[in-house]
Amino acid sequence: MFDNKDSMAMLAASMLTYNIKGGKLPVYYRIRIDEWLNGRPVNWYKMAGFTDKIYTFSAGLNNIHAGLMGIAGNKLIIALRGTDGDDTLEGSILDWLNNFIAFPVPFTPYGRGFVHGGFLSAAESLKTGMLTQAAVLYDKLKGSGLEPEIIVTGHSKGGAVACLMAEMLAEINQEEYKNRITLYTFGAPRVGDRIFAENYQLKHYRYEAFLDVVCHLPLTVQEMTLLKRLGPIQELFAECFKLPAYKSVGEEFCIYHQVDNYGKYPPNARNISGETLNSFCAIEQVIRYGALQILANSHGKDYYLLDKYTVLH
């Protein structure tokens, strides 16, 4: 059953992954102050609810792909790191280049449809180590008489890779794992095409900060059309995104803040196709104010899940 407290815990697990450097967490990760929120010190390990050792994983050139997993009560939590580049300049460049490998590739043998080539490469580089350890921890939970739940989560690129990793895990043992998996993703870009989305059956709660353009990349058919309506310069810009259309998966929750509401646009307005006008707003803001400002001001608004002024749509 959906519980917003779970989403805040999974946001914390996602944030903890950004502390992985060189394949490891800091020595004092269980007690260190990771962030100050609303004037209070926060430790991501405790907020996520972990109750045992954390296992970390990294792969790729300069360790640009990373993730962790651990146990929290009866939950096996698997979290993937977003674009970070292992906190090095060279790694960051490599990580961003991997994000731009957006040309779809077949999702075989894990499922149907086509998916983002860079995200699939990231998931496959981590797959062997993470899924082997996941099976060990799952059996540990089951052996202690608990009914295990599997939670897969991630922020930004980590959320996209989490979608693919969860599908890979489900494919290993559908009868045992599939109905126990729940995903929580935050500010994640899209993963695959229409066929992938139509065959995607995992329980998935997708959090997107209002006007966060990352959640709208790669573009849908509607967004490609809307971008062209902004004028000749924007139509030229749209040509840069001449890729097969992607489609979102999971149940969307728009994070909309009552104090900092990003302007006049309603977060839950929908067109006749049922898609939110957040698509148009995000693209217009990028054109008007520049991508870097939008990334800085909107992509980090997932923290608003922890704020009393937050409204979810």
C-alpha positions in Angstrom: 0.0 0.0 0.0 1.3 3.5 -0.9 2.6 5.5 2.0 4.2 8.9 1.5 6.6 8.2 4.5 8.0 5.4 2.3 8.7 7.9 -0.5 10.7 10.2 1.9 12.7 7.2 3.2 13.5 6.2 -0.4 14.5 9.7 -1.3 17.0 9.4 1.6 18.3 6.1 0.2 18.7 7.7 -3.2 20.6 10.6 -1.7 22.9 8.3 0.2 24.2 6.9 -3.1 25.8 10.3 -3.9 28.2 9.6 -1.0 29.7 6.6 -2.8 33.2 7.5 -3.9 35.6 4.9 -5.3 33.0 2.2 -4.7 32.7 2.9 -1.0 30.7 5.0 1.5 32.5 7.2 4.0 33.6 5.3 7.2 31.1 7.1 9.4 28.1 6.9 7.0 25.8 5.7 9.7 26.2 8.7 11.9 27.5 11.6 9.8 25.4 14.7 9.1 24.6 14.5 5.4 22.3 17.5 5.1 20.6 20.3 7.1 16.9 20.4 6.3 14.5 22.8 7.9 17.3 23.7 10.4 17.8 20.1 11.5 20.7 17.7 10.9 19.8 14.7 8.7 21.6 11.4 8.3 20.5 9.6 5.1 21.2 6.1 6.5 18.9 6.6 9.4 16.2 8.4 7.5 16.1 5.6 4.9 15.5 3.2 7.8 18.5 0.9 7.2 19.1 -1.5 10.0 22.2 -3.4 8.9 25.3 -3.2 6.7 25.2 -1.3 3.4 26.7 -3.0 0.3 28.1 -0.7 -2.4 28.8 -1.3 -6.0 30.5 0.7 -8.8 31.3 0.1 -12.5 32.3 1.8 -15.7 35.1 4.1 -16.6 36.1 6.2 -13.5 33.4 4.4 -11.5 30.7 6.6 -13.1 27.9 4.0 -12.3 27.2 3.2 -8.7 24.6 1.8 -6.3 24.0 0.4 -2.9 21.7 -2.0 -1.1 20.8 -3.0 2.4 18.0 -4.2 4.7 15.4 -2.1 6.5 13.1 -4.2 8.5 11.5 -6.6 6.0 12.6 -4.5 3.1 15.5 -5.1 0.7 16.4 -1.6 -0.6 18.3 -1.2 -3.8 19.3 2.4 -4.7 21.1 3.6 -7.8 23.3 6.8 -8.0 22.4 9.7 -10.3 24.8 11.6 -12.5 27.8 12.3 -10.4 30.9 11.0 -12.2 32.3 9.7 -8.8 32.9 13.4 -8.0 35.7 13.9 -10.5 35.8 16.2 -13.5 36.7 13.4 -15.9 34.1 11.2 -14.4 31.4 13.8 -14.7 32.2 14.4 -18.4 32.0 10.6 -19.0 28.8 10.3 -17.0 27.1 13.1 -19.0 28.3 11.6 -22.3 26.7 8.3 -21.2 23.4 10.2 -20.5 23.4 11.6 -24.0 23.6 8.1 -25.6 19.8 8.3 -26.0 19.5 6.3 -29.1 17.1 3.4 -28.3 18.5 -0.2 -28.2 16.5 -3.4 -27.9 15.7 -4.4 -24.3 16.4 -8.0 -25.0 16.6 -10.5 -23.3 15.0 -8.7 -20.3 11.8 -7.4 -21.9 10.1 -5.9 -24.9 10.6 -2.6 -26.6 13.5 -0.2 -27.0 15.3 1.6 -24.1 17.9 4.4 -23.7 21.3 2.9 -24.7 23.3 4.8 -22.0 21.0 3.8 -19.1 20.9 0.1 -20.3 24.7 0.1 -20.4 24.9 1.5 -16.8 22.4 -1.1 -15.5 24.2 -4.0 -17.3 27.6 -2.9 -15.9 26.2 -3.1 -12.3 23.9 -6.1 -12.9 26.0 -9.1 -11.9 27.3 -7.8 -8.6 24.0 -6.1 -7.5 21.6 -8.9 -8.5 23.8 -11.6 -7.0 23.9 -9.7 -3.6 20.2 -9.0 -3.8 19.5 -12.7 -4.0 21.6 -13.3 -0.9 19.9 -10.6 1.1 16.4 -11.6 -0.1 17.1 -15.2 1.0 18.3 -13.9 4.4 15.1 -12.0 4.9 13.0 -15.0 3.9 15.0 -17.4 6.0 14.3 -15.3 9.1 10.6 -15.8 8.7 9.8 -12.3 7.1 7.7 -11.6 4.1 10.4 -9.7 2.0 9.6 -6.5 0.0 12.0 -5.3 -2.6 12.3 -1.5 -3.0 14.3 -0.1 -6.0 14.9 3.6 -6.0 17.1 6.4 -7.5 17.3 10.1 -8.3 17.8 11.5 -11.8 19.9 9.0 -13.9 19.7 6.7 -10.9 15.9 6.5 -11.2 16.2 5.6 -14.9 18.7 2.9 -14.2 16.5 1.7 -11.3 13.7 1.0 -13.7 15.9 -1.2 -15.8 17.6 -2.9 -12.8 14.2 -3.8 -11.4 13.1 -5.3 -14.7 16.3 -7.4 -14.8 15.6 -8.6 -11.2 12.0 -9.5 -12.0 13.1 -11.4 -15.1 15.5 -13.6 -13.0 12.7 -15.1 -11.0 9.3 -13.7 -11.9 7.4 -16.0 -9.7 9.4 -15.0 -6.6 10.4 -11.4 -7.2 8.0 -9.6 -9.6 5.0 -9.0 -7.2 7.3 -8.0 -4.4 9.1 -5.1 -6.2 8.1 -1.5 -5.8 9.9 1.5 -7.4 10.3 5.0 -6.1 12.0 7.4 -8.5 12.8 11.1 -8.2 13.5 13.5 -11.0 14.2 10.6 -13.4 14.5 10.9 -17.2 12.4 8.6 -19.3 13.7 5.1 -20.0 12.1 3.6 -23.1 9.6 3.7 -25.9 5.9 3.1 -26.1 6.3 -0.7 -26.4 8.5 -0.8 -23.3 6.1 1.4 -21.4 3.1 -0.8 -22.4 4.8 -3.9 -21.2 6.1 -2.4 -18.0 4.0 -3.9 -15.1 6.0 -3.1 -12.0 4.5 -1.0 -9.2 6.2 2.4 -9.6 5.7 5.8 -7.9 7.4 8.5 -10.0 8.1 11.8 -8.3 8.7 14.9 -10.5 9.3 18.4 -9.3 7.2 20.9 -11.2 9.1 22.2 -14.2 12.0 19.8 -13.8 13.0 19.4 -17.5 15.0 16.3 -16.7 11.8 14.3 -16.2 10.8 15.3 -19.8 13.8 13.9 -21.6 13.9 12.2 -24.0 10.8 13.9 -25.4 7.4 12.4 -26.0 5.4 13.0 -29.2 3.4 15.7 -27.5 6.5 17.6 -26.3 8.1 17.5 -29.7 5.0 19.2 -31.1 4.8 21.7 -28.3 8.4 22.7 -28.7 7.8 23.6 -32.3 4.9 25.8 -31.4 7.2 28.2 -29.5 8.6 29.6 -32.8 11.2 29.1 -35.5 14.2 29.1 -33.2 12.6 26.5 -30.9 11.5 24.5 -34.0 15.2 24.4 -35.0 16.0 23.4 -31.4 13.5 20.6 -31.8 15.4 19.1 -34.7 18.2 18.3 -32.2 15.8 15.9 -30.5 14.9 13.9 -33.6 14.8 10.6 -31.7 12.0 8.0 -31.5 9.5 9.2 -28.9 9.9 8.0 -25.4 7.1 7.4 -22.9 6.9 7.7 -19.1 6.2 4.7 -16.9 4.7 4.4 -13.4 2.3 6.6 -11.4 3.2 10.3 -11.5 3.3 12.6 -8.4 4.1 16.2 -9.3 6.0 17.9 -6.4 4.5 21.4 -6.3 5.5 23.8 -3.6 3.0 26.3 -2.3 5.6 29.0 -1.5 8.0 28.6 -4.4 5.5 27.7 -7.1 7.7 28.5 -10.1 5.2 31.0 -11.5 1.7 31.0 -12.8 1.4 27.5 -14.3 -1.0 25.1 -12.7 0.8 21.8 -12.1 -2.2 19.5 -12.7 -3.7 21.0 -15.9 -4.1 18.4 -18.6 -4.7 18.5 -22.3 -7.2 16.3 -24.2 -4.7 13.5 -24.4 -4.5 13.3 -20.6 -0.9 14.5 -20.5 0.1 17.2 -18.0 0.9 20.6 -19.3 4.1 20.4 -17.1 5.6 19.2 -20.4 5.0 22.5 -22.2 6.0 24.5 -19.1 9.3 22.8 -18.7 10.3 23.3 -22.3 9.2 26.9 -22.3 11.2 27.6 -19.2 14.3 26.1 -20.7 14.0 28.2 -23.8 13.3 31.4 -21.8 15.7 31.1 -18.9 18.3 28.6 -19.9 18.8 24.9 -19.1 21.4 25.5 -16.3 19.0 27.7 -14.3 16.2 25.2 -14.7 18.4 22.3 -13.6 19.6 24.2 -10.6 16.2 25.5 -9.5 14.0 22.6 -10.3 16.0 19.4 -10.4 16.8 19.5 -6.7 13.2 20.2 -5.5 12.7 16.6 -4.5 13.8 17.9 -1.1 10.4 19.5 -0.9 9.0 16.1 0.0 10.3 16.9 3.4 8.6 20.3 3.6 5.2 21.1 5.1 4.3 23.4 2.2 4.6 20.6 -0.4 1.5 19.6 -2.4 1.5 16.4 -4.5 -0.6 16.1 -7.6 
